Amino acid sequence: MRQSVEYLRDAIEKLGVENHTKAATELKISKAALSMYLSGDRIMEDFACIMVAKILGIDGMEVIAAAQMEREKNEERREIWADFRKKFGVKAGIAGLAAVLTMGSLAPNKAWAENTCISQHFDAVYDDVLYYVKSCPCHL
């Protein structure tokens, strides 16, 4: 699984800025905080995670969950964050698939599911996809 600092580095690269001062300005955080995040002296706070996700065009919870997992000292709780990240990744992938299918006018339906190997899981997944699509800001 990716570390939060990897998301941060990707965001800085995507920004295409020439120095950390400009990167910090774009991320709306201090240069000192950025330096500490990059050096590993500190793990990103939620606001920085959201700004990184915004630049990368991904859900902020993906980066927040990575940071929370790194921050967590209790092994059992860290495992819960790891499990959340795995499930979140699956749901994000399913939502992406649904978006692609919807854009191509091939929205998934029960007949499609019955003809695939995932039919036993389709009802729960389909409900998750519908919830995600309906709650997406661009569909409100």
Secondary structure, DSSP 8 states (H G I E B T S, - for coil): ---HHHHHHHHHHHHT-SSHHHHHHHHTS-HHHHHHHHHTSS---HHHHHHHHHHHTS-HHHHHHHHHHHH--SHHHHHHHHHHHHHHHHHHHHHHHHHHHHHTT----HHHHHTSTTHHHHHHHHHHHHHHHHHSGGG-
